[in-house]
Amino acid sequence: MSSRSSTPDTIRVGYVPGIFPLNPSSSPLTNTPEHFSTPLYFAQSRGFFIARSLNVTLLPFPSGTGAMIKSLSSGSLDLAVGLTEGWIAALANGEDTFKLVGKYVDTPLCWAISTGSSREDILSSKDLEGKKRLGISRYGSGSYVMGYVLAEQNGWLSEEEDKEGKEPFEWVVLNDFKNLRDGVNKVHVEGKEADAFMWEHFTSKKYYDSGEIKRIGEIYTPWPSWHIVAHTGVSKSVAGIATVGAFLRALDEGVAYFNTHRDEAVEYISTQLDYSEEDAREWLRTVKFVKECKVVEKEVVEKTVGVLRKAGVVKGDEVEVKDMILDLQGYGRKLSR
């Protein structure tokens, strides 16, 4: 797709994986089940990428959006599907190695707030006030960004503290979901400890049901939960832009297949992603994937930047929203002249 790829139609796509990677021959098993990857799985397994002459390599990132940002910055990814807040926070703070090219999920994400099962001193999210240790996958991730949003919504961020660069929590980087659970239960292999962490509700629910962790609250993203980004190298050739467009159309087909084969989706999620059938069906009632992935709404990006700036995640206003979005049609016309 770019100078980093072997052919114009080779595309490396980062995603948050299910418990079985979509490219099992190239990726180890991971213990981070992610049901939002299901339409991407269908696009791959039902041949929608191949039908558009795309050689797609799907690369799992169990640590999430923050890890994909790092790989995009190093040039080892062409596209990535991840959390809206992670992408926009990075872009608004000056990251210029990728841009938004599409939206994946219309509905907001419910972040469940969890602590250790035996933590009697933490009974609700209100108990996290006062520089508590918040576990995150890594800096720049959704679990990190939403910590600021939680603090802002609860009034834990004063203007004076924000100006002085004070943090609302003591951040504890734990990389993945299992380490986050171990951290709040004080059984982490390296002795790292956290008072709480945030992760998607349905991914967490199994561990509430088993008693491994305890739910103390929730917070919804005030924006559509998932977007798609492309490395800026895509804008350097007509072929690169065409390849991204073809990928997005194939993903549209994956979403359409998901929407018309709900029972198959439930079977995949409940047998391959370690969810119960009941939870899979309940999740289906709460999520809405977009019908046309190539759409990026400027007003959504503007609103998200505003919320993140108020929460102290975005520190300045030097980056304009229009510069965070790659207009595939506009760039294609410009390059073809």
Residue pairs with C-beta under 8 A, 6 or more apart in sequence:
1 8
1 9
1 10
1 11
1 78
1 233
1 234
1 239
1 240
1 243
1 244
2 78
2 231
2 233
2 234
2 236
2 237
2 240
3 233
3 236
4 75
4 76
4 78
4 231
4 233
5 11
5 12
5 78
7 55
8 237
8 239
8 240
8 243
9 53
9 54
9 55
9 243
10 55
10 57
11 54
11 55
11 56
11 57
11 78
11 79
11 243
11 244
11 247
12 57
12 59
12 76
12 77
12 78
12 79
13 40
13 56
13 57
13 58
13 59
13 77
13 78
13 79
13 80
13 81
13 247
14 59
14 60
14 61
14 68
14 71
14 72
14 77
14 79
14 80
14 81
14 82
15 22
15 34
15 37
15 40
15 58
15 59
15 60
15 61
15 80
15 81
15 82
16 32
16 34
16 36
16 37
16 60
16 61
16 62
16 64
16 65
16 81
16 82
17 27
17 30
17 32
17 34
17 37
17 60
17 61
17 62
18 33
18 34
18 35
18 37
18 38
18 41
18 272
18 273
19 29
19 30
19 31
19 32
19 33
19 272
19 273
19 274
20 29
20 272
20 273
21 27
21 28
21 29
21 30
21 58
21 60
22 37
22 40
22 41
22 44
22 45
22 58
22 60
23 57
23 58
23 59
23 60
26 57
26 59
27 59
27 60
30 60
30 62
30 176
31 62
31 176
31 177
31 178
32 62
32 176
32 177
32 178
32 203
33 203
33 273
33 274
33 275
34 200
34 203
34 273
35 202
35 203
35 269
35 273
35 275
35 280
35 283
36 104
36 105
36 226
36 287
37 81
38 258
38 265
38 268
38 269
38 273
39 251
39 254
39 255
39 257
39 258
39 289
40 58
40 81
40 251
40 254
41 254
41 268
42 48
42 254
42 257
42 258
42 261
42 265
43 49
43 250
43 251
43 253
43 254
43 257
44 56
44 58
44 254
46 253
46 254
46 257
48 250
48 251
48 253
48 254
48 257
49 55
49 56
49 247
49 250
51 250
52 246
52 247
52 249
52 250
53 246
54 243
54 246
54 247
54 250
56 247
59 71
59 77
61 67
61 68
61 71
61 80
61 82
62 176
62 177
63 137
63 138
63 141
63 175
63 176
64 82
64 83
64 86
64 137
64 138
64 141
64 142
64 143
65 80
65 82
65 83
65 86
65 87
65 140
65 141
65 142
66 86
66 137
66 138
66 139
66 140
66 141
66 142
66 144
67 137
67 138
67 141
68 77
68 80
68 82
68 86
69 86
69 87
69 90
69 95
69 98
69 140
70 140
71 77
71 80
72 80
72 97
72 98
72 229
72 231
73 95
73 97
73 98
75 97
75 231
75 233
77 231
78 230
78 231
78 233
78 234
79 101
79 228
79 229
79 230
79 231
79 244
79 247
80 98
80 228
80 229
81 104
81 226
81 227
81 228
82 142
82 226
82 227
82 229
83 109
83 141
83 142
83 145
83 221
83 225
83 226
83 227
84 221
84 223
84 224
84 225
84 226
84 227
84 304
85 142
85 145
85 146
85 149
85 221
85 223
85 304
85 308
85 313
86 140
86 141
86 142
86 145
87 98
87 100
87 227
87 229
88 100
88 227
88 301
88 304
88 305
88 308
88 324
89 140
89 145
89 308
89 313
89 314
90 140
91 98
91 99
91 100
91 319
91 324
92 305
92 308
92 309
92 314
92 319
92 324
93 313
93 314
93 315
93 316
93 319
94 316
94 318
94 319
96 232
97 231
97 232
98 229
98 230
98 231
98 232
99 229
99 230
99 232
99 235
99 323
99 324
99 325
99 326
100 227
100 228
100 229
100 296
100 301
100 324
100 325
100 326
101 228
101 229
101 230
101 234
101 244
101 248
101 294
101 296
101 325
101 326
101 328
102 227
102 228
102 248
102 251
102 293
102 294
102 295
102 296
103 224
103 226
103 227
103 228
103 290
103 293
103 295
103 296
103 297
103 300
104 226
104 227
104 228
104 251
104 289
104 290
104 293
105 224
105 225
105 226
105 287
105 288
105 289
105 290
106 224
106 288
106 289
106 290
107 224
107 225
107 286
107 287
107 288
108 220
108 221
108 222
108 223
108 224
108 225
109 142
109 200
109 220
109 221
109 225
109 226
110 200
110 201
110 218
110 219
110 220
110 286
111 142
111 143
111 146
111 198
111 199
111 200
111 201
111 218
111 219
111 220
111 221
112 198
112 199
112 200
112 201
112 204
112 205
112 215
112 217
112 218
113 125
113 128
113 150
113 196
113 197
113 198
113 215
113 216
113 217
113 218
113 219
114 180
114 181
114 184
114 196
114 197
114 198
114 199
114 204
114 207
114 208
114 213
114 214
114 215
114 216
115 122
115 184
115 195
115 196
115 213
115 214
115 216
116 184
116 185
116 186
116 213
116 214
117 185
117 211
117 212
117 213
117 214
118 185
119 184
119 195
119 214
121 127
122 128
122 132
122 195
122 196
122 216
123 216
124 216
124 217
125 150
125 154
125 196
125 216
125 217
125 219
126 154
126 217
127 216
128 134
128 150
128 169
128 195
128 196
129 154
129 156
131 167
131 168
131 169
131 170
132 169
132 170
132 195
132 196
133 169
133 170
133 171
133 172
133 193
133 194
133 195
133 196
134 147
134 169
134 170
134 171
134 172
134 194
134 195
134 196
134 197
134 198
135 143
135 172
135 174
135 179
135 180
135 183
135 184
135 194
135 196
135 197
136 143
136 144
136 147
136 171
136 172
136 173
136 174
136 197
137 143
137 144
137 173
137 174
137 175
137 176
137 177
137 180
138 144
138 173
138 175
139 171
139 173
143 180
143 197
143 198
143 199
144 171
145 308
145 313
146 198
146 219
146 221
147 168
147 169
147 171
147 198
148 157
148 168
148 308
148 311
148 312
148 313
149 219
149 221
149 222
149 307
149 308
149 311
149 313
150 168
150 198
150 219
151 157
151 168
151 169
151 311
151 312
152 310
152 311
152 312
153 219
156 168
157 168
157 311
157 312
162 312
168 312
172 183
172 192
172 193
172 194
174 180
174 182
174 183
174 188
174 192
174 194
174 197
177 199
177 203
179 188
179 192
180 194
180 197
180 199
181 207
181 212
181 213
182 188
182 189
183 192
183 193
183 194
183 197
184 193
184 194
184 195
184 196
184 197
184 213
185 212
185 213
186 193
196 216
198 219
201 218
202 275
202 279
202 282
202 283
204 213
204 215
205 279
206 274
206 275
206 276
206 279
207 213
208 214
208 215
222 303
222 304
222 307
223 300
223 303
223 304
223 307
224 300
227 296
228 248
228 251
228 293
230 244
230 326
232 326
233 240
234 240
234 241
234 243
234 244
234 326
235 241
235 326
235 331
235 335
237 335
238 332
238 335
238 336
241 328
241 331
241 332
241 335
242 332
244 328
245 294
245 328
245 332
248 293
248 294
249 293
249 294
251 293
252 291
252 292
252 293
255 289
255 290
255 291
255 293
256 291
258 265
258 289
259 289
262 284
265 280
265 284
266 277
266 280
266 281
266 284
269 275
269 280
269 283
270 276
270 277
270 279
270 280
275 283
294 328
296 325
298 321
298 322
298 325
301 321
301 324
301 325
302 321
305 314
305 321
308 314
309 317
